[in-house]
Amino acid sequence: MSSSSTLSVHPVAYGHALLDLFQLSSDYTNLNSGSFGVLPKSVAEACDILNAEIESNPDRFIRIELGHRLNQARIRLASYLGVPPNTCVLVTSVAAGINTILRNIQWSIADIILLPTTSYYTIARNVHEISQQTLSPRIQPIDFTLPSCVSSILSQFEAEVSKAVDSLTHTRGERTHGSPKVVALFDSIVSTPGLLLPWKSMVQICKENGVLSIVDAAHSIGQEQDLNLEDADPDFWISNCSKWLYAKRGCAVLYIPERNQSIIHAAVPPSLPYLPATGDEETSAFVDQFYWSGSFDIASLLSAPAALEFRKSIGGDACIADYCQSLASRGGRMLAEILSTEIMELSGEGKQPEISMINVKLPLPDTITPSAHITRSFQSKLLVTHRIYAAHFYYNKSWWVRLQMQDFERLGRALLSTCAEIAEEEAGRQQ
């Protein structure tokens, strides 16, 4: 799945020079790749070509071609992640993958799920739904206060893991079939605030204590360098390919090492069995679970190879990461100066690991707390009035904005206006 018409350029400069390679409207400024991604024209064209092929003969494609195309995409992504192809499958989103994992684990009332309070809303809600079922696990929250130095995060995480393991009846360090278990579900990169966690070390802590690790790596692939999943060795790991890798929305990769694949009895929703077109393309029972559930956009799911080709055409992973991280760091400080606020960073010793997102405090009174009205005001004023957007959020009794991309000065002017209007409106509402 590839398209060559818009892949002929190999630019020496990023930023506005590359705008024509994307589908963004010329009158809209996007500083929020982290939520829904930004689709390159070449990837969109590749999806259009594939859709035309699919719709020309749907039965032939789905019954004969689809399995082969899925295998090709899995092989490319597995190589990118540094793992064997039979450990990776494609799903529509991180939420879908984590739902499949949680619904396949055999829970008991003695089990514990470790869940940081910084977990994304839909993931936390899924865990809470699981905890309401018959024979459900107990949730043990981990109250991370961010930003925090790596050593503090690991110390707190290890203490919570030890507390959970010590509360069970089985021997520390063992994990036997049918015995009570601890499962830790945590981010690699927290969504809000946008910060990198020492997730590889957290996986190791889990491993040393016989705890299953589920890594919500929604923001990792395409943003975090040197993933090397075989070395990190999480029990479960899943990432959206549409946020930072430049695939189309509806494409995520789920990694499960062979030792844990027997846990997955069926994808959610369940799939038809895969019948390979030739005998030399047999797949495992685990991979077969993710063949065709009848409920996804095939072209989106298969868009990762085109995204990887696009990344190569504009310089590759290292160049992209260096530029985006430097831009976030410089732009965040520029925005904080415009707003007369501050960036979210560690005080005293230590340095927050750099990623392609940065968090800047907004000039809103602490007395204004989250509500549906505030959310609608932010969205309407930024998206409709100013034609610009960066993700706003409320954390530790303050309002923040998480941003990436360019045009920080324009965003600053829009945020100053938006925050002043919201503050004035809320003051009026409280009178």
C-alpha positions in Angstrom: 0.0 0.0 0.0 1.9 3.0 -1.2 1.5 6.2 -3.3 4.4 7.9 -5.0 2.8 11.1 -6.3 3.5 13.2 -3.1 6.6 11.3 -1.9 9.2 12.8 -4.2 10.2 15.6 -1.9 13.0 15.2 0.6 13.0 18.6 2.4 15.9 20.2 4.2 13.6 22.2 6.4 10.5 21.3 8.4 7.7 23.5 9.7 5.6 25.5 7.1 7.8 24.1 4.3 6.0 20.8 4.7 2.4 22.1 5.1 1.5 21.3 1.5 2.2 17.6 2.2 -0.7 17.4 4.6 -4.4 17.8 4.2 -4.9 20.6 6.8 -7.0 23.5 5.7 -5.0 26.6 4.9 -7.1 28.7 7.3 -6.7 26.4 10.3 -3.7 26.1 12.6 -3.3 22.7 14.3 -1.2 22.4 17.5 -2.8 19.1 18.6 -1.4 16.1 16.7 -1.6 14.1 19.9 -5.3 13.8 19.9 -6.3 12.8 16.3 -3.1 13.0 14.3 -2.5 14.8 11.1 -2.9 12.8 7.8 -0.3 13.2 5.0 -1.6 13.5 1.5 0.4 10.5 0.4 -1.1 8.3 3.1 -4.6 9.5 2.2 -3.9 8.8 -1.5 -2.7 5.3 -0.6 -5.9 4.7 1.3 -8.0 6.0 -1.6 -6.2 3.6 -4.0 -6.8 0.7 -1.6 -10.4 1.6 -1.1 -11.0 1.5 -4.8 -9.4 -1.9 -5.0 -11.5 -3.2 -2.1 -14.8 -1.8 -3.5 -14.1 -3.2 -7.0 -14.5 -6.7 -5.6 -15.2 -6.7 -1.8 -15.6 -10.5 -1.6 -12.3 -11.3 -3.3 -10.4 -8.7 -1.3 -11.8 -9.7 2.1 -11.8 -13.4 1.6 -8.5 -13.8 -0.3 -6.4 -10.6 -0.1 -7.1 -9.2 3.3 -5.1 -11.8 5.3 -2.0 -11.3 3.2 -2.2 -7.5 3.4 -2.6 -7.7 7.2 0.4 -9.9 7.4 2.5 -7.4 5.3 1.5 -4.6 7.6 2.2 -6.6 10.7 5.6 -7.5 9.5 6.5 -3.9 8.8 5.3 -2.7 12.2 7.0 -5.6 14.0 10.3 -4.8 12.4 9.8 -1.1 13.4 9.2 -2.2 17.0 12.0 -4.8 17.1 9.8 -7.9 17.7 8.8 -11.1 15.9 5.8 -10.6 13.5 3.7 -13.3 15.2 3.6 -11.0 18.3 1.9 -8.1 16.6 -1.7 -7.6 15.4 -3.6 -4.6 14.1 -6.6 -3.2 15.9 -8.6 0.0 15.4 -7.5 1.8 18.6 -5.7 1.6 21.9 -9.1 1.5 23.6 -10.1 -1.5 21.5 -6.9 -3.3 22.2 -7.0 -2.7 26.0 -10.6 -3.7 26.0 -9.7 -7.0 24.3 -7.0 -7.7 26.9 -9.2 -6.8 29.9 -12.1 -8.9 28.7 -9.9 -11.9 28.1 -8.1 -12.0 31.5 -9.8 -14.5 33.8 -10.5 -12.3 36.9 -11.3 -13.2 40.4 -12.4 -11.2 43.5 -8.9 -11.6 44.9 -7.2 -10.0 41.9 -5.9 -6.4 41.9 -5.5 -3.9 39.1 -3.0 -1.1 39.7 -4.2 2.0 37.9 -2.5 5.4 38.0 -4.8 8.4 38.5 -3.2 9.9 35.4 -4.7 7.2 33.1 -6.8 8.4 30.1 -10.5 8.7 30.8 -11.8 6.0 28.5 -9.1 3.5 29.7 -9.9 4.2 33.4 -13.6 3.9 32.7 -13.1 0.5 31.1 -11.2 -0.7 34.1 -13.9 0.6 36.4 -16.5 -1.3 34.3 -14.5 -4.5 34.7 -14.4 -3.9 38.5 -18.2 -3.8 38.7 -18.6 -7.3 37.2 -19.2 -10.5 39.2 -15.9 -12.0 40.4 -14.3 -8.7 39.6 -10.8 -7.4 40.5 -10.2 -4.6 43.0 -8.7 -1.3 41.7 -5.7 0.0 43.6 -5.1 3.6 42.4 -1.6 5.0 42.1 -1.7 8.8 42.8 1.1 10.1 40.7 1.7 13.8 41.1 3.4 15.1 38.0 5.8 16.4 37.1 8.1 14.3 39.2 11.7 12.9 38.8 12.2 9.4 37.5 13.5 8.1 40.8 10.4 9.4 42.6 8.0 7.8 40.1 9.8 4.5 40.2 10.0 4.5 44.0 6.3 5.2 44.3 5.4 2.6 41.7 7.5 -0.1 43.3 5.9 0.6 46.7 2.4 0.3 45.2 3.4 -2.9 43.4 4.9 -4.4 46.6 1.8 -3.4 48.6 -0.5 -5.1 46.1 1.6 -8.3 45.9 2.0 -8.6 49.6 -1.8 -8.4 50.0 -2.2 -11.6 48.0 -1.9 -15.1 49.3 0.5 -16.5 46.8 4.3 -16.3 47.1 6.0 -13.1 46.1 7.6 -13.4 42.7 5.4 -16.4 41.5 2.5 -16.3 39.2 0.7 -19.7 38.9 -2.4 -20.6 37.0 -5.6 -19.8 39.0 -3.8 -18.0 41.8 -4.7 -14.4 42.7 -2.9 -11.9 40.5 -1.9 -8.3 40.2 -2.2 -6.5 36.9 -0.6 -3.0 36.4 -2.0 -0.8 33.6 0.0 2.4 33.0 0.9 4.9 30.3 4.2 5.1 28.5 3.4 8.8 27.8 0.6 10.4 29.9 -1.9 12.2 27.8 -2.6 15.1 30.2 -0.3 16.3 31.3 1.8 15.3 28.3 4.8 13.7 30.1 7.0 10.6 29.5 6.9 8.0 32.2 9.9 5.6 32.9 7.7 2.8 31.6 10.5 0.4 30.7 11.7 0.4 34.3 8.1 0.1 35.5 7.8 -3.1 33.3 10.9 -4.5 34.9 9.5 -3.8 38.4 6.4 -5.7 37.4 8.4 -8.6 36.0 10.5 -8.9 39.2 7.3 -9.1 41.3 5.2 -11.4 39.2 2.9 -8.7 38.1 1.3 -8.5 34.6 2.1 -5.2 32.8 -0.3 -3.6 30.3 1.3 -0.5 28.7 -1.0 2.1 27.2 1.5 3.4 24.7 -1.1 5.5 22.7 1.5 8.3 22.2 4.6 6.3 21.8 4.9 5.0 18.3 6.3 7.7 16.0 7.1 10.0 19.0 9.3 7.9 21.3 12.6 6.7 19.9 14.3 3.3 20.3 11.2 1.5 21.5 12.9 -2.0 21.3 9.9 -3.9 22.7 11.7 -7.2 22.7 14.2 -5.8 25.2 11.6 -3.9 27.2 9.5 -7.1 27.3 6.1 -5.8 28.5 3.3 -8.4 28.9 1.0 -6.3 26.8 1.7 -3.1 24.8 -0.4 -1.1 22.4 0.0 2.1 20.5 -2.1 4.3 18.1 -0.4 4.6 14.7 -2.5 7.7 13.8 -1.2 10.1 16.5 2.5 10.4 15.7 3.3 7.8 13.1 1.1 9.5 10.4 -1.2 6.6 9.7 -4.9 7.2 9.2 -7.3 7.2 12.2 -8.4 3.6 12.9 -5.0 2.0 13.0 -3.2 0.7 16.2 -0.7 -2.0 16.8 -1.1 -4.5 19.7 2.0 -6.4 20.9 1.6 -9.6 23.0 4.6 -11.8 23.4 4.1 -15.6 22.8 4.1 -16.4 26.5 0.8 -14.4 27.0 -1.0 -15.1 23.8 -2.9 -18.0 25.3 -4.7 -15.5 27.5 -6.5 -14.0 24.4 -9.3 -16.4 23.6 -11.1 -13.9 21.3 -10.7 -10.4 20.0 -13.4 -7.9 20.9 -15.6 -8.1 18.8 -14.7 -11.7 17.8 -13.3 -12.3 14.4 -14.1 -14.8 11.6 -11.4 -17.5 11.3 -8.6 -16.7 8.8 -8.2 -19.1 5.9 -4.9 -18.3 4.2 -4.9 -18.2 0.4 -1.7 -20.3 0.3 -0.2 -22.9 2.6 3.0 -20.8 3.1 1.1 -18.0 4.9 -0.2 -19.9 7.9 -0.6 -17.8 11.0 -0.9 -18.6 14.7 -4.2 -19.0 16.6 -3.5 -15.7 18.3 -3.0 -13.8 15.0 -6.2 -15.4 13.6 -8.3 -13.8 16.3 -7.7 -10.4 14.6 -8.5 -11.2 11.0 -12.1 -9.8 10.2 -14.7 -8.7 12.7 -16.7 -6.9 10.1 -16.5 -3.6 12.0 -13.5 -1.6 10.8 -12.3 0.5 7.9 -9.8 -1.8 6.1 -7.8 1.0 4.4 -7.3 2.8 7.7 -6.1 -0.4 9.4 -3.6 -1.0 6.6 -2.3 2.5 6.4 0.8 2.1 8.6 3.2 1.0 5.8 2.3 4.1 3.8 2.9 6.2 6.9 6.3 4.6 7.4 7.2 5.4 3.8 6.2 9.0 4.3 8.4 9.3 7.4 11.4 8.0 5.4 10.6 10.6 2.7 10.9 13.5 5.0 14.1 12.5 6.8 13.3 9.6 9.0 12.5 9.1 12.7 15.6 10.7 14.3 15.2 13.9 12.2 11.5 14.2 12.9 12.0 13.6 16.6 14.8 16.1 17.0 12.9 18.8 15.2 9.6 18.2 17.1 11.2 18.0 20.5 13.2 21.1 20.0 10.2 22.9 18.7 8.1 21.9 21.7 10.7 23.1 24.1 11.3 26.4 22.4 7.7 27.1 21.6 6.5 26.2 25.1 8.8 28.7 26.6 7.7 31.3 24.1 4.0 30.7 24.8 4.6 30.9 28.6 6.2 34.3 28.1 3.3 35.5 26.0 0.8 34.3 28.6 2.9 35.5 31.5 2.7 32.0 33.0 5.0 29.0 33.2 5.7 25.6 31.6 5.3 22.4 33.6 8.7 21.3 34.6 10.6 19.8 37.5 11.7 22.2 40.3 15.1 21.7 41.8 17.3 18.8 40.6 16.4 16.6 37.7 15.2 17.1 34.2 12.0 16.0 32.6 12.6 13.7 29.6 11.9 15.6 26.4 9.1 14.5 24.1 7.2 16.3 21.3 4.6 17.7 23.7 4.9 20.4 26.3 2.5 21.8 28.9 2.0 25.5 29.5 -0.1 27.0 32.3 -3.1 29.1 31.2 -3.9 32.5 32.7 -7.2 31.4 34.3 -8.2 31.9 38.0 -8.0 28.8 40.1 -11.6 29.4 41.1 -12.7 28.3 37.6 -13.1 24.5 37.8 -13.9 22.0 35.0 -17.4 21.8 33.6 -19.1 21.0 30.3 -19.7 24.7 29.8 -15.9 25.5 30.1 -15.1 22.7 27.7 -17.6 24.0 25.1 -16.3 27.6 25.5 -12.7 26.5 24.9 -13.7 24.5 21.8 -15.9 27.1 20.3 -13.6 30.0 20.9 -10.5 28.3 19.7 -11.9 26.2 16.8 -14.6 28.4 15.5 -13.5 31.9 16.3 -9.7 31.7 16.1 -9.4 28.6 13.8 -6.6 27.2 16.0 -6.5 24.4 18.5 -4.3 22.9 21.3 -5.6 20.6 24.0 -6.6 22.3 27.3 -6.9 20.4 30.6 -7.3 21.0 34.3 -4.6 19.4 36.5 -3.5 20.0 40.1 -6.0 22.9 40.5 -4.7 24.8 37.5 -5.6 25.1 33.8 -3.0 24.0 31.3 -2.6 23.6 27.5 -0.7 20.7 25.9 0.8 21.6 22.6 3.1 20.7 19.8 3.6 21.9 16.2 4.2 25.6 15.2 2.6 29.0 15.4 3.0 29.5 19.1 2.6 33.3 18.8 -0.7 33.0 17.1 -1.8 30.4 19.7 -0.7 32.8 22.4 -2.9 35.6 21.1 -5.9 33.2 20.8 -5.4 31.8 24.3 -5.1 35.3 25.9 -8.3 36.3 24.2 -10.1 33.0 25.1 -9.0 32.9 28.7 -10.0 36.6 29.2 -13.4 35.9 27.8 -14.0 32.7 29.8 -12.9 34.5 33.0 -15.3 37.3 32.3 -18.1 35.0 31.5 -17.6 32.9 34.6 -17.5 35.9 36.8 -20.8 37.0 35.4 -22.3 33.6 35.9 -21.3 33.6 39.6 -22.9 36.9 40.4 
